[in-house]
């Protein structure tokens, strides 16, 4: 895997999401950028975030295809076994998207992996 984020640690983003318990009580989830591709528009992995706050630690990856399409992947069970197959995002990705994206990364360009035939 390419180099990790170097220099000063990037800020941690915090948001409230439904918790992992049956009552779905709001909990604080944090997103920490752990990798950023130095070639911003190159195909492949662009960024990786570490998500904490639930039962396990997950990773969210933003990938760019050679055609320029952006894909988001989460390692949580909901994304792997349900959300991507249903053409939707898991709560972890929706939480990250709450922070907004730069103009060239319009949300309408982002899709779960399964919507793109991967």
Order of alpha helices (4+ residues) and beta strands (2+ residues): beta-beta-beta-beta-beta-alpha-beta
